[in-house]
Amino acid sequence: MALTRPIQPMPPDIADRLRALGLNKAFDARPPYQRNDYLAWIARAKRPATREKRLAQMLEELAGGTRYMNMAWRRAPGRGL
């Protein structure tokens, strides 16, 4: 399924944080729309503190594996991790 929203590039600092925390696989296992939505949501933050708060939420949700944008989420069977 193709995304209808503009594709968000992966900022180097976010890629570094994912790698440092070992969350690359968790990020990659999410559906494309979730990965794109997370990056767009973080990029829309106007203040650095808001950006950091959103990034921290994404990292926490990836680490836990059961939430997406503060909503309950369950990985589809066979989707890795």
N, CA, C and O atoms as CSV, one atom per row, in Angstrom:
chain,resi,resn,atom,element,x,y,z
A,1,MET,N,N,0.846,-1.180,0.000
A,1,MET,CA,C,0.000,0.000,0.000
A,1,MET,C,C,0.888,1.238,0.000
A,1,MET,O,O,1.772,1.365,0.847
A,2,ALA,N,N,0.662,2.145,-0.936
A,2,ALA,CA,C,1.456,3.360,-1.044
A,2,ALA,C,C,0.906,4.422,-0.089
A,2,ALA,O,O,-0.300,4.527,0.130
A,3,LEU,N,N,1.823,5.197,0.466
A,3,LEU,CA,C,1.410,6.296,1.347
A,3,LEU,C,C,0.895,7.449,0.502
A,3,LEU,O,O,1.416,7.724,-0.579
A,4,THR,N,N,-0.138,8.122,1.008
A,4,THR,CA,C,-0.679,9.268,0.279
A,4,THR,C,C,-0.120,10.584,0.803
A,4,THR,O,O,-0.218,11.613,0.134
A,5,ARG,N,N,0.467,10.554,1.997
A,5,ARG,CA,C,1.088,11.758,2.553
A,5,ARG,C,C,2.524,11.835,2.070
A,5,ARG,O,O,3.107,10.825,1.675
A,6,PRO,N,N,3.104,13.047,2.101
A,6,PRO,CA,C,4.515,13.150,1.710
A,6,PRO,C,C,5.389,12.263,2.594
A,6,PRO,O,O,5.201,12.199,3.808
A,7,ILE,N,N,6.339,11.584,1.969
A,7,ILE,CA,C,7.269,10.714,2.687
A,7,ILE,C,C,8.264,11.585,3.448
A,7,ILE,O,O,8.877,12.488,2.878
A,8,GLN,N,N,8.413,11.309,4.722
A,8,GLN,CA,C,9.314,12.067,5.584
A,8,GLN,C,C,10.709,11.445,5.574
A,8,GLN,O,O,10.847,10.228,5.700
A,9,PRO,N,N,11.734,12.270,5.424
A,9,PRO,CA,C,13.091,11.727,5.506
A,9,PRO,C,C,13.456,11.441,6.963
A,9,PRO,O,O,12.924,12.065,7.881
A,10,MET,N,N,14.356,10.503,7.158
A,10,MET,CA,C,14.832,10.159,8.500
A,10,MET,C,C,15.923,11.159,8.891
A,10,MET,O,O,16.998,11.154,8.290
A,11,PRO,N,N,15.670,12.015,9.882
A,11,PRO,CA,C,16.710,12.936,10.337
A,11,PRO,C,C,17.873,12.166,10.968
A,11,PRO,O,O,17.652,11.186,11.679
A,12,PRO,N,N,19.101,12.599,10.715
A,12,PRO,CA,C,20.268,11.889,11.253
A,12,PRO,C,C,20.244,11.727,12.777
A,12,PRO,O,O,20.653,10.685,13.291
A,13,ASP,N,N,19.773,12.743,13.502
A,13,ASP,CA,C,19.772,12.637,14.966
A,13,ASP,C,C,18.791,11.571,15.453
A,13,ASP,O,O,19.054,10.900,16.451
A,14,ILE,N,N,17.673,11.409,14.762
A,14,ILE,CA,C,16.706,10.379,15.141
A,14,ILE,C,C,17.274,8.999,14.803
A,14,ILE,O,O,17.138,8.062,15.590
A,15,ALA,N,N,17.906,8.875,13.639
A,15,ALA,CA,C,18.542,7.610,13.280
A,15,ALA,C,C,19.599,7.230,14.321
A,15,ALA,O,O,19.717,6.063,14.697
A,16,ASP,N,N,20.367,8.221,14.781
A,16,ASP,CA,C,21.389,7.968,15.800
A,16,ASP,C,C,20.760,7.484,17.109
A,16,ASP,O,O,21.273,6.560,17.740
A,17,ARG,N,N,19.649,8.106,17.518
A,17,ARG,CA,C,18.980,7.702,18.768
A,17,ARG,C,C,18.412,6.301,18.659
A,17,ARG,O,O,18.536,5.507,19.591
A,18,LEU,N,N,17.787,5.985,17.527
A,18,LEU,CA,C,17.256,4.642,17.318
A,18,LEU,C,C,18.371,3.608,17.415
A,18,LEU,O,O,18.222,2.571,18.061
A,19,ARG,N,N,19.485,3.908,16.764
A,19,ARG,CA,C,20.632,2.989,16.773
A,19,ARG,C,C,21.205,2.843,18.177
A,19,ARG,O,O,21.486,1.730,18.622
A,20,ALA,N,N,21.379,3.962,18.876
A,20,ALA,CA,C,21.967,3.950,20.215
A,20,ALA,C,C,21.117,3.146,21.199
A,20,ALA,O,O,21.649,2.505,22.106
A,21,LEU,N,N,19.806,3.181,21.020
A,21,LEU,CA,C,18.897,2.477,21.929
A,21,LEU,C,C,18.523,1.079,21.425
A,21,LEU,O,O,17.754,0.366,22.069
A,22,GLY,N,N,19.065,0.701,20.286
A,22,GLY,CA,C,18.750,-0.612,19.731
A,22,GLY,C,C,17.310,-0.744,19.264
A,22,GLY,O,O,16.730,-1.828,19.330
A,23,LEU,N,N,16.729,0.356,18.792
A,23,LEU,CA,C,15.319,0.340,18.397
A,23,LEU,C,C,15.107,0.380,16.884
A,23,LEU,O,O,13.980,0.563,16.424
A,24,ASN,N,N,16.176,0.209,16.109
A,24,ASN,CA,C,16.030,0.216,14.647
A,24,ASN,C,C,15.040,-0.841,14.178
A,24,ASN,O,O,14.163,-0.561,13.361
A,25,LYS,N,N,15.184,-2.058,14.697
A,25,LYS,CA,C,14.295,-3.152,14.265
A,25,LYS,C,C,12.855,-2.861,14.655
A,25,LYS,O,O,11.937,-3.150,13.888
A,26,ALA,N,N,12.644,-2.293,15.837
A,26,ALA,CA,C,11.285,-1.960,16.280
A,26,ALA,C,C,10.679,-0.892,15.369
A,26,ALA,O,O,9.499,-0.964,15.027
A,27,PHE,N,N,11.483,0.096,14.978
A,27,PHE,CA,C,11.000,1.142,14.069
A,27,PHE,C,C,10.689,0.544,12.703
A,27,PHE,O,O,9.629,0.805,12.133
A,28,ASP,N,N,11.610,-0.256,12.178
A,28,ASP,CA,C,11.427,-0.849,10.850
A,28,ASP,C,C,10.264,-1.835,10.794
A,28,ASP,O,O,9.685,-2.052,9.730
A,29,ALA,N,N,9.918,-2.436,11.939
A,29,ALA,CA,C,8.805,-3.394,11.979
A,29,ALA,C,C,7.443,-2.714,11.944
A,29,ALA,O,O,6.429,-3.358,11.676
A,30,ARG,N,N,7.422,-1.424,12.212
A,30,ARG,CA,C,6.142,-0.702,12.160
A,30,ARG,C,C,5.708,-0.514,10.717
A,30,ARG,O,O,6.547,-0.452,9.818
A,31,PRO,N,N,4.391,-0.423,10.485
A,31,PRO,CA,C,3.900,-0.184,9.126
A,31,PRO,C,C,4.436,1.154,8.594
A,31,PRO,O,O,4.707,2.066,9.375
A,32,PRO,N,N,4.587,1.272,7.271
A,32,PRO,CA,C,5.112,2.518,6.699
A,32,PRO,C,C,4.365,3.776,7.157
A,32,PRO,O,O,4.993,4.805,7.405
A,33,TYR,N,N,3.030,3.706,7.271
A,33,TYR,CA,C,2.290,4.902,7.677
A,33,TYR,C,C,2.681,5.331,9.085
A,33,TYR,O,O,2.739,6.529,9.360
A,34,GLN,N,N,2.951,4.390,9.983
A,34,GLN,CA,C,3.339,4.754,11.347
A,34,GLN,C,C,4.716,5.397,11.367
A,34,GLN,O,O,4.921,6.414,12.030
A,35,ARG,N,N,5.661,4.806,10.643
A,35,ARG,CA,C,7.001,5.391,10.586
A,35,ARG,C,C,6.925,6.810,10.048
A,35,ARG,O,O,7.546,7.722,10.593
A,36,ASN,N,N,6.168,6.993,8.982
A,36,ASN,CA,C,6.031,8.310,8.366
A,36,ASN,C,C,5.324,9.292,9.299
A,36,ASN,O,O,5.746,10.442,9.425
A,37,ASP,N,N,4.254,8.845,9.950
A,37,ASP,CA,C,3.519,9.722,10.873
A,37,ASP,C,C,4.386,10.163,12.042
A,37,ASP,O,O,4.359,11.332,12.428
A,38,TYR,N,N,5.154,9.238,12.610
A,38,TYR,CA,C,6.050,9.610,13.709
A,38,TYR,C,C,7.017,10.701,13.272
A,38,TYR,O,O,7.170,11.710,13.961
A,39,LEU,N,N,7.673,10.504,12.128
A,39,LEU,CA,C,8.668,11.475,11.674
A,39,LEU,C,C,8.030,12.827,11.345
A,39,LEU,O,O,8.613,13.869,11.645
A,40,ALA,N,N,6.851,12.826,10.738
A,40,ALA,CA,C,6.165,14.082,10.424
A,40,ALA,C,C,5.747,14.804,11.703
A,40,ALA,O,O,5.881,16.023,11.804
A,41,TRP,N,N,5.246,14.058,12.667
A,41,TRP,CA,C,4.794,14.628,13.939
A,41,TRP,C,C,5.963,15.277,14.678
A,41,TRP,O,O,5.829,16.374,15.221
A,42,ILE,N,N,7.090,14.607,14.694
A,42,ILE,CA,C,8.274,15.159,15.342
A,42,ILE,C,C,8.749,16.402,14.592
A,42,ILE,O,O,9.106,17.400,15.218
A,43,ALA,N,N,8.756,16.352,13.267
A,43,ALA,CA,C,9.221,17.480,12.453
A,43,ALA,C,C,8.326,18.714,12.593
A,43,ALA,O,O,8.805,19.836,12.435
A,44,ARG,N,N,7.047,18.527,12.884
A,44,ARG,CA,C,6.126,19.674,13.019
A,44,ARG,C,C,6.306,20.442,14.329
A,44,ARG,O,O,5.737,21.523,14.484
A,45,ALA,N,N,7.061,19.924,15.249
A,45,ALA,CA,C,7.253,20.617,16.526
A,45,ALA,C,C,7.948,21.954,16.272
A,45,ALA,O,O,8.938,22.022,15.544
A,46,LYS,N,N,7.426,22.996,16.870
A,46,LYS,CA,C,7.994,24.330,16.674
A,46,LYS,C,C,9.133,24.620,17.650
A,46,LYS,O,O,10.065,25.352,17.314
A,47,ARG,N,N,9.065,24.057,18.845
A,47,ARG,CA,C,10.099,24.305,19.849
A,47,ARG,C,C,10.950,23.056,20.045
A,47,ARG,O,O,10.445,21.937,19.960
A,48,PRO,N,N,12.236,23.247,20.307
A,48,PRO,CA,C,13.101,22.093,20.556
A,48,PRO,C,C,12.598,21.202,21.691
A,48,PRO,O,O,12.716,19.979,21.618
A,49,ALA,N,N,12.041,21.805,22.731
A,49,ALA,CA,C,11.546,21.003,23.863
A,49,ALA,C,C,10.378,20.116,23.420
A,49,ALA,O,O,10.268,18.970,23.857
A,50,THR,N,N,9.518,20.638,22.565
A,50,THR,CA,C,8.390,19.850,22.062
A,50,THR,C,C,8.892,18.728,21.166
A,50,THR,O,O,8.396,17.603,21.235
A,51,ARG,N,N,9.867,19.029,20.335
A,51,ARG,CA,C,10.447,18.007,19.461
A,51,ARG,C,C,11.047,16.877,20.303
A,51,ARG,O,O,10.841,15.699,20.011
A,52,GLU,N,N,11.780,17.243,21.333
A,52,GLU,CA,C,12.403,16.230,22.193
A,52,GLU,C,C,11.348,15.392,22.912
A,52,GLU,O,O,11.506,14.179,23.052
A,53,LYS,N,N,10.272,16.035,23.367
A,53,LYS,CA,C,9.200,15.311,24.049
A,53,LYS,C,C,8.542,14.301,23.100
A,53,LYS,O,O,8.250,13.172,23.494
A,54,ARG,N,N,8.315,14.712,21.859
A,54,ARG,CA,C,7.701,13.818,20.879
A,54,ARG,C,C,8.643,12.676,20.512
A,54,ARG,O,O,8.214,11.531,20.364
A,55,LEU,N,N,9.919,12.991,20.368
A,55,LEU,CA,C,10.898,11.954,20.072
A,55,LEU,C,C,10.964,10.948,21.212
A,55,LEU,O,O,11.005,9.741,20.977
A,56,ALA,N,N,10.975,11.441,22.439
A,56,ALA,CA,C,11.014,10.549,23.603
A,56,ALA,C,C,9.774,9.657,23.637
A,56,ALA,O,O,9.877,8.477,23.973
A,57,GLN,N,N,8.613,10.198,23.296
A,57,GLN,CA,C,7.388,9.390,23.274
A,57,GLN,C,C,7.493,8.296,22.216
A,57,GLN,O,O,7.134,7.147,22.473
A,58,MET,N,N,7.985,8.649,21.025
A,58,MET,CA,C,8.134,7.640,19.982
A,58,MET,C,C,9.075,6.529,20.447
A,58,MET,O,O,8.772,5.348,20.276
A,59,LEU,N,N,10.206,6.898,21.028
A,59,LEU,CA,C,11.175,5.903,21.482
A,59,LEU,C,C,10.585,5.004,22.562
A,59,LEU,O,O,10.810,3.794,22.565
A,60,GLU,N,N,9.838,5.595,23.466
A,60,GLU,CA,C,9.190,4.813,24.531
A,60,GLU,C,C,8.166,3.846,23.949
A,60,GLU,O,O,8.087,2.690,24.364
A,61,GLU,N,N,7.382,4.325,22.986
A,61,GLU,CA,C,6.373,3.463,22.371
A,61,GLU,C,C,7.018,2.337,21.570
A,61,GLU,O,O,6.515,1.213,21.565
A,62,LEU,N,N,8.118,2.626,20.898
A,62,LEU,CA,C,8.822,1.579,20.157
A,62,LEU,C,C,9.407,0.546,21.117
A,62,LEU,O,O,9.349,-0.656,20.856
A,63,ALA,N,N,9.962,1.014,22.214
A,63,ALA,CA,C,10.558,0.099,23.193
A,63,ALA,C,C,9.492,-0.808,23.812
A,63,ALA,O,O,9.734,-1.993,24.037
A,64,GLY,N,N,8.322,-0.251,24.083
A,64,GLY,CA,C,7.241,-1.035,24.690
A,64,GLY,C,C,6.540,-1.945,23.697
A,64,GLY,O,O,6.104,-3.041,24.049
A,65,GLY,N,N,6.433,-1.489,22.452
A,65,GLY,CA,C,5.844,-2.299,21.397
A,65,GLY,C,C,4.340,-2.434,21.409
A,65,GLY,O,O,3.793,-3.207,20.622
A,66,THR,N,N,3.642,-1.703,22.282
A,66,THR,CA,C,2.188,-1.873,22.361
A,66,THR,C,C,1.414,-0.569,22.154
A,66,THR,O,O,0.195,-0.538,22.317
A,67,ARG,N,N,2.122,0.509,21.793
A,67,ARG,CA,C,1.443,1.789,21.617
A,67,ARG,C,C,1.905,2.440,20.322
A,67,ARG,O,O,3.012,2.201,19.838
A,68,TYR,N,N,1.011,3.279,19.771
A,68,TYR,CA,C,1.309,4.092,18.595
A,68,TYR,C,C,0.583,5.403,18.790
A,68,TYR,O,O,-0.645,5.431,18.873
A,69,MET,N,N,1.324,6.478,18.863
A,69,MET,CA,C,0.755,7.815,19.065
A,69,MET,C,C,-0.197,7.825,20.261
A,69,MET,O,O,-1.278,8.413,20.223
A,70,ASN,N,N,0.240,7.165,21.304
A,70,ASN,CA,C,-0.494,7.100,22.573
A,70,ASN,C,C,-1.794,6.298,22.493
A,70,ASN,O,O,-2.658,6.420,23.361
A,71,MET,N,N,-1.928,5.478,21.451
A,71,MET,CA,C,-3.090,4.605,21.315
A,71,MET,C,C,-2.602,3.154,21.388
A,71,MET,O,O,-1.463,2.857,21.027
A,72,ALA,N,N,-3.454,2.277,21.845
A,72,ALA,CA,C,-3.096,0.853,21.882
A,72,ALA,C,C,-2.814,0.383,20.460
A,72,ALA,O,O,-3.510,0.759,19.516
A,73,TRP,N,N,-1.775,-0.451,20.324
A,73,TRP,CA,C,-1.403,-0.991,19.028
A,73,TRP,C,C,-0.859,-2.384,19.204
A,73,TRP,O,O,-0.134,-2.668,20.157
A,74,ARG,N,N,-1.212,-3.246,18.285
A,74,ARG,CA,C,-0.731,-4.623,18.302
A,74,ARG,C,C,-0.139,-4.941,16.941
A,74,ARG,O,O,-0.773,-4.716,15.910
A,75,ARG,N,N,1.068,-5.459,16.944
A,75,ARG,CA,C,1.735,-5.827,15.688
A,75,ARG,C,C,0.979,-6.970,15.039
A,75,ARG,O,O,0.558,-7.913,15.710
A,76,ALA,N,N,0.814,-6.880,13.745
A,76,ALA,CA,C,0.148,-7.958,13.009
A,76,ALA,C,C,1.029,-9.193,13.033
A,76,ALA,O,O,2.252,-9.072,12.959
A,77,PRO,N,N,0.444,-10.376,13.133
A,77,PRO,CA,C,1.238,-11.611,13.125
A,77,PRO,C,C,2.118,-11.678,11.879
A,77,PRO,O,O,1.691,-11.332,10.777
A,78,GLY,N,N,3.346,-12.126,12.079
A,78,GLY,CA,C,4.260,-12.274,10.963
A,78,GLY,C,C,4.974,-11.002,10.550
A,78,GLY,O,O,5.628,-10.979,9.507
A,79,ARG,N,N,4.864,-9.931,11.350
A,79,ARG,CA,C,5.487,-8.647,10.992
A,79,ARG,C,C,6.843,-8.450,11.663
A,79,ARG,O,O,7.239,-7.306,11.887
A,80,GLY,N,N,7.558,-9.501,11.986
A,80,GLY,CA,C,8.880,-9.356,12.574
A,80,GLY,C,C,8.809,-9.046,14.067
A,80,GLY,O,O,7.733,-8.910,14.650
A,81,LEU,N,N,9.975,-8.941,14.651
A,81,LEU,CA,C,10.137,-8.712,16.098
A,81,LEU,C,C,9.230,-9.626,16.843
A,81,LEU,O,O,9.204,-9.602,18.073
